[in-house]
Amino acid sequence: MKNNIKNLRAKYDLTQDKLAELLHVSRQTIISLENERYNPSIKLAFKISRVFHCKIEDVFIYEGD
C-alpha cells in the first residue's frame, strides 16, 4: 500500500527515530513502512494519522487488489 509517511515526516520535521519513538515502534518499522514493504495494523495506522493530525486516507493510499 502506498503512503505519504516520508512526506508527512518532512512536513512535521520528524526523524525516523523520533516518529518511531512517538509510535512505540522500531526505526526499522518506519523504514519498512516508508519503503512500502510493510502494511501497518489498523491500530498503528490510526496512531500514525493522529501524529500527523490527519485522516488515515491522507496517510495511506489504497489502490485495490
Backbone hydrogen bonds, N-H to C=O, Kabsch-Sander energy under -0.5 kcal/mol:
donor,donor_aa,acceptor,acceptor_aa,energy
2,K,61,I,-1.1
4,N,59,V,-2.8
8,L,4,N,-2.7
9,R,5,I,-2.9
10,A,6,K,-2.0
11,K,7,N,-2.3
12,Y,8,L,-2.2
13,D,10,A,-1.1
14,L,9,R,-2.8
19,L,15,T,-2.4
20,A,16,Q,-2.4
21,E,17,D,-2.3
22,L,18,K,-2.5
23,L,19,L,-1.9
24,H,20,A,-1.0
24,H,21,E,-0.6
25,V,20,A,-2.3
30,I,26,S,-1.4
31,I,27,R,-2.5
32,S,28,Q,-2.6
33,L,29,T,-2.5
34,E,30,I,-2.8
35,N,31,I,-2.0
36,E,33,L,-1.7
37,R,32,S,-2.7
38,Y,32,S,-1.0
45,A,41,S,-2.5
46,F,42,I,-2.2
47,K,43,K,-2.0
48,I,44,L,-2.6
49,S,45,A,-2.3
50,R,46,F,-2.1
51,V,47,K,-2.2
52,F,48,I,-1.7
53,H,50,R,-1.0
54,C,49,S,-2.5
58,D,55,K,-1.5
59,V,55,K,-0.7
59,V,56,I,-1.4
60,F,56,I,-3.1
61,I,2,K,-2.8
62,Y,60,F,-0.6
63,E,61,I,-0.5
